[in-house]
Amino acid sequence: MKNIILDLSGACSEEGLDRLLPDAEKLDLTSIEGTNCYCDEAAAAAIRSAIAEFPAAALHWDDTGDYHYLSRFWLEKASSDNGGEPFALVLFDHHPDMQEPAFGRVLSCGGWARDAFGSVPGLSQVLLVGINPDLEIEILDLVFDGVLAVTTDDLRHTGDVLSQDVLEMFSLLEPGIPVYISVDKDVLTKDFARTDWDQGCMTLAQLEAAVLRAAAGHRLLGADICGGLTRAKGATDADLSLNLSTDSALAKLFGNLIID
């Protein structure tokens, strides 16, 4: 399976991801302006051009959570590859990323999922996993129209396993529907990742089990991973080492899945 690294802040290099995945394709996008947390129209055009030759059917490493909106572009490709037919997004994130846009239709790390759900052809379901229940207000007007949510309240106090209630939420995905999986490492506790956002309660074992559950019985169109911390935002050697250890586990996990 192809690994594709998108570098906008330097985080991937600082963590050592390029050394962990020496055969990965790496796109240096650090020269593109207008990308930090918000992606303006010129930056969006430049990013679409830069990734034009790369497939959705890969594991994309999308820098820190400030750039999670990159998933929006991969979803466009997944939609095209799927012929515009129905598919689902399974999003592991401590934040729903479904805020209403603050500046018109400018793409943001906090609202890209809402934008994609309303405009990417065929994206008919979104399953949010690990979100802060205090932020559910962001999805209330969508929750009965294809958006499902598993909150930290559903995941706490179950150790490294998933509760029956959580497993049943995955079963609400339309049977046989293809899925695209997106992971923000801020869904994990600080025992497994260090980010500059508030973090969730998932253990790495829970996340791995949930990814496998999401992929079971569904064709996997592609996947991406973001999250982490840069030295500019205070990352220590220990922080970077911990994040790389989790990157290694996730690379192995997705490497054993078939992305088609």
NUVEXKOL-622395 format. One record per atom (N, C-alpha, C): residue in three letters; x, y, z. Coordinates in steps of 0.2 Angstrom, whole numbers, plus 5000, padded with zeros to 4 digits. Atoms other than C-alpha are relative to their C-alpha. Example, Ala and Ser with C-alpha at 12.3 -4.5 7.8 and 13.67 -1.06 7.14 Angstrom:
% residues 2
ALA500449945000ALA506249785039ALA500450065000SER499649944999SER506849955036SER499650055003
***
This chain:
% residues 260
MET500449945000MET500050005000MET500450065000LYS499649945001LYS500750174995LYS499850055006ASN500049944995ASN501150305009ASN500150064997ILE499949935003ILE500950485004ILE500150055006ILE499949964995ILE501650615016ILE499950074997LEU500149935002LEU501050795014LEU500350055006ASP499649964995ASP502250915023ASP499850084999LEU500149925000LEU501551095027LEU500350035006SER499849964994SER502251135044SER500749975002GLY499450034998GLY503851025045GLY499949945006ALA500250054995ALA502950905058ALA500349934999CYS499850075002CYS503250745048CYS500749995001SER499350015000SER505050775046SER500350005008GLU499850004993GLU505250825065GLU499949945003GLU500150064997GLU504450665070GLU500449944998GLY499750055004GLY505450565058GLY499649954996LEU500450055004LEU504050495048LEU500349994993ASP499750025006ASP505050505032ASP500549955001ARG499550054999ARG506350395040ARG499649945002LEU500450064999LEU505050275046LEU499749974994LEU500350025006LEU504250265029LEU500550024994PRO499549975005PRO505750285017PRO499849994993ASP500350015007ASP504750225002ASP499450044999ALA500649955000ALA503350355005ALA500250054994GLU499949945004GLU503050484992GLU499950065005LYS500049944996LYS503350655000LYS499950064996LEU500249945004LEU502550814994LEU500250065005ASP499849944996ASP503350975001ASP499650064998LEU500549945002LEU501951105002LEU500150065005THR499949954995THR502751215015THR500150074996SER500049945003SER502951355002SER499350034998ILE500749975002ILE501051374999ILE499850045006GLU500349964995GLU500351515009GLU499349995001GLY500750014999GLY498651525017GLY499749945002THR500250074998THR498551355024THR499949985007ASN500050014993ASN498751365043ASN499350005003CYS500750014997CYS497051305050CYS499550024995TYR500549985005TYR496151395036TYR500449994993CYS499750015006CYS496451355018CYS499650054995ASP500349955005ASP496051505006ASP499949974993GLU500150025007GLU495551484988GLU500649984996ALA499450015003ALA497251504981ALA500449945002ALA499750064997ALA497951374993ALA499749944998ALA500350065002ALA496651254989ALA500149984993ALA499850025007ALA496951264971ALA500749974999ALA499350025001ALA498851244973ALA500049935003ILE500050064998ILE498551094984ILE499749954996ARG500350045005ARG497351014972ARG500449984994SER499550015006SER498651034958SER500649965003ALA499450044998ALA500050964969ALA499849935001ILE500250074999ILE499050804973ILE499649974994ALA500450025006ALA498250784956ALA500249934998GLU499850065003GLU499250634951GLU500049945006PHE500050054995PHE499050544968PHE499349975002PRO500750034999PRO497650424972PRO499750015007ALA500450014994ALA496350414986ALA500249945003ALA499850074998ALA496850234987ALA500749995003ALA499350004997ALA498350254999ALA499950025007LEU500049974993LEU498750305017LEU500450074999HIS499849935001HIS498950495017HIS500250025007TRP499849974994TRP499950575031TRP500050085000ASP500249945002ASP499250745032ASP500250065006ASP499749954996ASP500350845044ASP499650005007THR500350004993THR499650905061THR499250024999GLY500849995001GLY497750935065GLY499950074998ASP500149935003ASP497951115059ASP499849994993TYR500150015007TYR497851035042TYR499549954998HIS500450065001HIS496550905044HIS499550014994TYR500449995006TYR495550995030TYR500249974994LEU499850035006LEU496650905018LEU499649944998SER500550065001SER495450755020SER499550024995ARG500549985005ARG494250855010ARG500249994993PHE499750015007PHE495350844995PHE500049934998TRP500050075001TRP495550654997TRP499349974999LEU500750025001LEU493750634999LEU499750014993GLU500249995007GLU493450714982GLU500349954996LYS499750055005LYS494650594974LYS499649935002ALA500450074998ALA493750444984ALA499450004996SER500650005003SER492150504977SER500049994993SER499950015007SER492750514959SER500249924999ASP499850075001ASP493550334961ASP499449965001ASN500650044998ASN491950274968ASN499450014995GLY500549985005GLY490950344953GLY499450045002GLY500649964997GLY489950464964GLY499549965003GLU500550044996GLU489050314972GLU500150015007PRO500049994992PRO488650314991PRO500649975003PHE499550034996PHE490050295003PHE500050045006ALA500049984993ALA490450335021ALA500750035002LEU499449984997LEU491750435030LEU500049985008VAL499950024993VAL492350365047VAL500550045003LEU499549954998LEU493150505056LEU500249995008PHE499850014993PHE494150475072PHE500350075002ASP499849934999ASP494350645080ASP499750025007HIS500349984994HIS494150725097HIS499550064999HIS500449955002HIS493250865088HIS499649984994PRO500450025005PRO491750845076PRO500250034993ASP499849965006ASP492550965063ASP499450024996MET500649995003MET490851015059MET499750075002GLN500249934999GLN490851205063GLN499750034994GLU500249965006GLU489851315052GLU500650054998PRO499549965003PRO491051415041PRO500050075003ALA500049934997ALA491651585050ALA500150054994PHE499849955005PHE492251665034PHE499749974993GLY500350025006GLY491051615020GLY500149934999ARG499850075001ARG491551455012ARG500749985000VAL499350024999VAL493351455017VAL500149945004LEU499950064997LEU493951285021LEU500450005007SER499650004994SER494551255039SER500149945003CYS499850064996CYS495251125051CYS499449985004GLY500650014996GLY493651145061GLY499349994997GLY500650015003GLY492351135048GLY500049964993TRP500050035007TRP492951035033TRP499549945000ALA500450055000ALA491950885038ALA499250024998ARG500649975002ARG490350985037ARG499950024993ASP499949985007ASP490851055021ASP500049944995ALA499950065005ALA491250885013ALA499349975000PHE500650044999PHE489650805020PHE499450044995GLY500549965004GLY488650945011GLY500150004992SER499849985007SER489550944994SER500449954997VAL499650055004VAL490650794990VAL499549944998PRO500550045003PRO489550684978PRO500149935003GLY500050074997GLY489050514986GLY500249995007LEU499850014993LEU489650555004LEU499350005004SER500750004997SER488050495012SER499949985008GLN500050014993GLN488550445030GLN500750025003VAL499449984996VAL489850515043VAL499949975006LEU500050034993LEU490250415058LEU500650035004LEU499549964996LEU491150525071LEU500249965006VAL499850044994VAL492150425084VAL500550045005GLY499549974995GLY492950495100GLY499950075001ILE500149934999ILE492150665100ILE499950025007ASN500149964993ASN492050785115ASN499250015000PRO500750005001PRO490150765119PRO499850085001ASP500249935000ASP490150955123ASP500050034994LEU499949975006LEU490450985105LEU499449974995GLU500550035004GLU488950885099GLU499550054997ILE500549955002ILE487951045097ILE500250024993GLU499849995007GLU488951065081GLU499649964995ILE500350055005ILE488050915073ILE499349995001LEU500750024998LEU486350925080LEU499550014994ASP500449995006ASP485550985064ASP500149954994LEU499950055005LEU486350845054LEU500049935003VAL499950064997VAL486350705066VAL499449954998PHE500650045002PHE484650635060PHE500049994992ASP500050015007ASP485250645042ASP500649984997GLY499450035002GLY486750535040GLY500650005004VAL499449994996VAL487850585054VAL499949965007LEU500050044994LEU488250465068LEU500550025005ALA499549984995ALA489250495084ALA500149965005VAL499850034994VAL490250405097VAL500450055004THR499649954996THR490850515111THR500449975005THR499550024995THR492150505124THR499649965006ASP500450034995ASP490750455136ASP499849934998ASP500150065002ASP490450305126ASP500649955000LEU499450035001LEU492250255126LEU500449995007ARG499650004994ARG492850285144ARG499849945004HIS500150054995HIS493050155157HIS499949934997THR500050075004THR493150005144THR500649974999GLY499450025001GLY494949985145GLY500250004992ASP499850005007ASP495649935128ASP499549974995VAL500550035005VAL494049855121VAL499550054999LEU500649965002LEU492549935113LEU499449975003SER500650024997SER490849925122SER499549974994GLN500550035004GLN489349835114GLN499750064996ASP500449945002ASP488550005112ASP500450034994VAL499649985006VAL490050065101VAL500049964994LEU500050045005LEU490049915091LEU499450004996GLU500649995003GLU488249935087GLU499950064996MET500049935004MET488550115081MET500349984993PHE499750015006PHE489750045068PHE499549964995SER500550045004SER488349925063SER499550044996LEU500449955003LEU487350075058LEU500250034993LEU499749985007LEU488450105043LEU499649964995GLU500450045005GLU487450055027GLU500449944998PRO499650075002PRO487949865024PRO500350014993GLY499650015006GLY489249845011GLY500250074997ILE499849945003ILE489450035008ILE500850015001PRO499349995000PRO491250085004PRO500250055006VAL499949954995VAL492150185018VAL500750034998TYR499449975000TYR493550315019TYR500150025007ILE499849994993ILE494450325036ILE500550065001SER499649944999SER495150485043SER500250005008VAL499850004993VAL496150485060VAL500450075002ASP499749954997ASP496650635070ASP500349975007LYS499750044994LYS497850575084LYS499850045006ASP500349974994ASP497050705096ASP499449965003VAL500550054997VAL495750565098VAL500349965005LEU499650044996LEU497050475108LEU500150045007THR499749974994THR497550505126THR500750025000LYS499349985000LYS499150585130LYS500549955001ASP499550064999ASP499950415134ASP500249984993PHE499850035007PHE499950385115PHE500150054995ALA499849955005ALA500050555106ALA500050075004ARG500049934997ARG500450735110ARG499950054994THR500349955005THR499550875100THR500050075004ASP500149944997ASP499251055103ASP499250025000TRP500749994999TRP497351025104TRP499849965006ASP500250044994ASP496350955119ASP499949934997GLN500050075003GLN496350765117GLN499549965004GLY500550044998GLY495150625119GLY500249945005CYS499950054995CYS495150465129CYS500149934997MET499950065004MET495450325116MET500749985002THR499350035000THR496950205119THR500149984993LEU499850025007LEU497950155104LEU499649934999ALA500350065001ALA497249975106ALA499250014998GLN500749995002GLN495450045105GLN499950034993LEU500049975007LEU495850145090LEU500149954995GLU499850065005GLU496649995081GLU499449964999ALA500650045001ALA495049895085ALA499550034997ALA500549975004ALA493950025079ALA500150014993VAL499850005007VAL494850045063VAL499849944996LEU500150065003LEU494749865060LEU499249984999ARG500850015000ARG492849865064ARG499750044994ALA500249965005ALA492650005052ALA500149974993ALA499950035006ALA493449915038ALA499749934999ALA500250075001ALA492649745041ALA499350014996GLY500650005004GLY491349715028GLY499950064995HIS500149945004HIS491649875019HIS500750014995ARG499449995004ARG492849915004ARG500350075002LEU499649944997LEU494150045010LEU500250044994LEU499849965005LEU494350184998LEU500650045001GLY499449974999GLY495750265006GLY500050025008ALA500049984993ALA496350335023ALA500550065001ASP499549954998ASP497250475031ASP500150015007ILE499849994993ILE498150525047ILE500350075001CYS499649934998CYS498550695055CYS500050005007GLY499950004993GLY498950755072GLY500750005002GLY499350004998GLY500550785081GLY500150075003LEU499849934996LEU501550935088LEU500750024996THR499449985002THR502951035081THR500450035005ARG499649974995ARG504451105090ARG499850075000ALA500249944999ALA503851275086ALA499450015004LYS500550004996LYS502351235096LYS500149975007GLY499850034993GLY503351165111GLY500149935000ALA499950074999ALA503650985106ALA500749995002THR499350034998THR505050895115THR500249944997ASP499850065003ASP506050755110ASP499649945002ALA500550054998ALA504950645120ALA499350004997ASP500750005004ASP503350705112ASP500149984993LEU499950025007LEU504050675095LEU500149934999SER499950075000SER504650505099SER499449965002LEU500650044998LEU502950455107LEU499650004993ASN500449995006ASN502050525091ASN500349954995LEU499750045005LEU503250425080LEU499849935001SER500250074998SER502950265090SER499349984998THR500750015002THR501050285087THR500050004992ASP500050005008ASP501350325068ASP500249934998SER499750065002SER502350165067SER499449945001ALA500650054999ALA500850065075ALA499550014995LEU500549995005LEU499650145063LEU500249984993ALA499850025006ALA500650125048ALA500049924999LYS500150085000LYS500749935052LYS499349984999LEU500850025000LEU498849925055LEU499750014993PHE500349985006PHE498350015039PHE500449964994GLY499650035004GLY499749925030GLY499749934999ASN500350075001ASN498849755033ASN499350014997LEU500650005003LEU497249825026LEU500050014993ILE500049995007ILE496749825008ILE499650064998ILE500449945002ILE496349995001ILE499949994992ASP500150015007ASP495549984984ASP499650064997
***
